[in-house]
């Protein structure tokens, strides 16, 4: 897991998010004492005072996308301090990128994915993930691809380590 993914899993553990149904605006907002307002505006989050949060969610979006917007803004609230208008563009872009990655981890936590057996076929696994976590299919596909890349990378690193160990042994034998 990446540091952000581990942080997300720890957050969910702390606030009692245990199953996909818990990954809702109402549940998470209640656990973190965030006042959520649905308005005809672009989604935005603010910390009114230390620990007092408000979030404005674009009511023109379908509920599925409102939840993703909520997660994006949640990352900004909990991990990013300061006024973004005063920060360099590269810094604010890095924060937006992190918030986008957070959406993947927060909407489909690895601990919940790994607790179930996914179908062998990639398309079936993507479809099952999309339904179970109520996310758009492209987002489920992105998460499946990410997990598969990590598994492959781990396997590749294990093979390379074994080969390196063999080379060390052969050098000492000669």
PLY file of the C-alpha trace (Angstrom):
ply
format ascii 1.0
element vertex 174
property float x
property float y
property float z
element edge 173
property int vertex1
property int vertex2
end_header
0.00 0.00 0.00
1.09 3.55 -0.63
1.34 5.95 2.31
-1.92 7.62 1.24
-3.67 4.27 0.91
-2.48 3.23 4.39
-3.61 6.61 5.78
-7.06 6.06 4.22
-7.35 2.55 5.64
-6.34 3.88 9.09
-8.90 6.70 8.85
-11.66 4.23 7.97
-10.62 1.93 10.80
-10.74 4.86 13.24
-14.21 6.06 12.18
-15.78 2.62 11.80
-16.05 2.31 8.02
-16.14 -1.48 7.69
-18.25 -2.26 4.62
-19.02 -0.62 1.27
-22.37 0.70 2.55
-20.46 2.74 5.17
-18.71 4.68 2.39
-21.50 7.21 2.20
-21.56 10.96 2.51
-23.96 10.81 5.46
-22.02 8.18 7.42
-18.54 9.66 6.95
-19.72 13.24 7.45
-21.43 12.24 10.72
-18.34 10.39 11.96
-16.06 13.36 11.18
-18.53 16.11 12.15
-18.67 17.65 8.69
-21.67 19.80 7.79
-22.64 18.97 4.21
-24.70 21.38 2.10
-26.06 20.53 -1.34
-26.09 23.63 -3.52
-26.04 24.70 -7.15
-22.28 25.42 -6.93
-19.00 23.65 -7.63
-18.07 21.30 -4.79
-15.81 22.84 -2.15
-14.74 22.20 1.43
-13.76 24.65 4.13
-12.51 24.44 7.67
-14.38 27.26 9.43
-12.33 26.83 12.62
-10.05 24.12 13.97
-11.99 20.88 13.59
-15.16 22.59 12.29
-15.74 21.52 8.71
-18.30 22.41 6.08
-18.62 21.02 2.61
-20.63 22.21 -0.34
-21.56 19.48 -2.81
-22.80 20.27 -6.31
-26.48 19.23 -6.29
-26.53 19.16 -10.10
-24.45 15.96 -10.09
-25.95 12.47 -9.82
-25.60 10.91 -6.33
-22.81 8.55 -7.47
-20.67 11.51 -8.56
-21.63 13.58 -5.51
-20.07 10.88 -3.34
-16.84 10.99 -5.38
-16.79 14.79 -5.09
-17.30 14.41 -1.34
-14.30 12.06 -1.11
-12.15 14.42 -3.18
-13.04 17.35 -0.93
-12.61 15.19 2.17
-8.98 14.64 1.25
-8.48 18.40 0.92
-10.10 18.96 4.33
-8.13 16.35 6.20
-4.75 16.48 4.46
-4.27 19.90 2.89
-3.83 23.08 4.87
-3.69 26.66 3.73
-5.32 28.80 1.07
-4.80 27.23 -2.33
-5.12 30.62 -4.04
-1.90 31.72 -2.31
0.07 28.59 -3.20
2.16 27.96 -6.31
0.27 26.19 -9.11
2.52 23.12 -8.92
1.67 22.70 -5.25
-2.09 23.01 -5.74
-1.87 20.56 -8.67
-0.08 18.07 -6.41
-2.89 18.43 -3.88
-5.53 17.86 -6.57
-3.64 14.78 -7.78
-3.47 13.40 -4.25
-7.19 14.03 -3.78
-7.90 12.17 -7.02
-5.81 9.18 -5.84
-7.64 9.36 -2.50
-10.93 8.84 -4.37
-9.65 5.45 -5.58
-8.58 4.33 -2.12
-11.53 5.78 -0.22
-14.24 4.59 -2.62
-12.78 1.08 -2.93
-10.51 0.31 0.05
-8.08 -2.53 -0.52
-9.04 -4.17 2.78
-12.65 -4.50 1.56
-11.64 -5.63 -1.92
-9.24 -8.28 -0.60
-11.85 -9.59 1.86
-13.77 -11.02 -1.12
-12.80 -13.26 -3.99
-13.10 -11.43 -7.28
-13.97 -13.20 -10.52
-11.03 -14.39 -12.65
-12.05 -12.44 -15.73
-10.98 -8.82 -15.55
-14.25 -7.50 -17.02
-16.28 -9.48 -14.48
-14.07 -8.28 -11.61
-14.48 -4.66 -12.75
-18.25 -5.03 -13.02
-18.48 -6.63 -9.57
-16.35 -3.88 -8.02
-18.45 -1.15 -9.69
-21.66 -2.64 -8.31
-20.33 -3.51 -4.84
-18.83 -0.06 -4.25
-21.32 1.91 -6.37
-18.67 3.59 -8.50
-18.51 4.24 -12.24
-17.07 1.35 -14.25
-14.02 3.39 -15.44
-13.07 4.06 -11.81
-13.42 0.36 -10.91
-11.28 -0.49 -13.94
-8.63 2.00 -12.81
-8.54 0.41 -9.33
-8.35 -3.15 -10.67
-5.52 -2.15 -13.03
-3.67 -0.44 -10.18
-3.94 -3.51 -7.93
-2.86 -5.84 -10.76
0.18 -3.65 -11.50
1.19 -3.77 -7.83
0.81 -7.54 -7.68
2.89 -7.92 -10.84
5.51 -5.50 -9.51
5.71 -7.46 -6.23
6.14 -10.74 -8.10
8.80 -9.21 -10.34
10.70 -7.82 -7.36
10.57 -11.23 -5.61
12.06 -12.92 -8.70
14.78 -10.28 -8.94
15.64 -10.70 -5.25
15.88 -14.49 -5.64
18.17 -14.06 -8.66
20.32 -11.57 -6.75
20.57 -14.02 -3.82
21.63 -16.80 -6.23
24.28 -14.56 -7.76
25.70 -13.75 -4.33
25.84 -17.45 -3.43
27.53 -18.34 -6.75
30.18 -15.62 -6.25
31.04 -17.00 -2.80
31.21 -20.60 -4.03
33.70 -19.83 -6.80
0 1
1 2
2 3
3 4
4 5
5 6
6 7
7 8
8 9
9 10
10 11
11 12
12 13
13 14
14 15
15 16
16 17
17 18
18 19
19 20
20 21
21 22
22 23
23 24
24 25
25 26
26 27
27 28
28 29
29 30
30 31
31 32
32 33
33 34
34 35
35 36
36 37
37 38
38 39
39 40
40 41
41 42
42 43
43 44
44 45
45 46
46 47
47 48
48 49
49 50
50 51
51 52
52 53
53 54
54 55
55 56
56 57
57 58
58 59
59 60
60 61
61 62
62 63
63 64
64 65
65 66
66 67
67 68
68 69
69 70
70 71
71 72
72 73
73 74
74 75
75 76
76 77
77 78
78 79
79 80
80 81
81 82
82 83
83 84
84 85
85 86
86 87
87 88
88 89
89 90
90 91
91 92
92 93
93 94
94 95
95 96
96 97
97 98
98 99
99 100
100 101
101 102
102 103
103 104
104 105
105 106
106 107
107 108
108 109
109 110
110 111
111 112
112 113
113 114
114 115
115 116
116 117
117 118
118 119
119 120
120 121
121 122
122 123
123 124
124 125
125 126
126 127
127 128
128 129
129 130
130 131
131 132
132 133
133 134
134 135
135 136
136 137
137 138
138 139
139 140
140 141
141 142
142 143
143 144
144 145
145 146
146 147
147 148
148 149
149 150
150 151
151 152
152 153
153 154
154 155
155 156
156 157
157 158
158 159
159 160
160 161
161 162
162 163
163 164
164 165
165 166
166 167
167 168
168 169
169 170
170 171
171 172
172 173
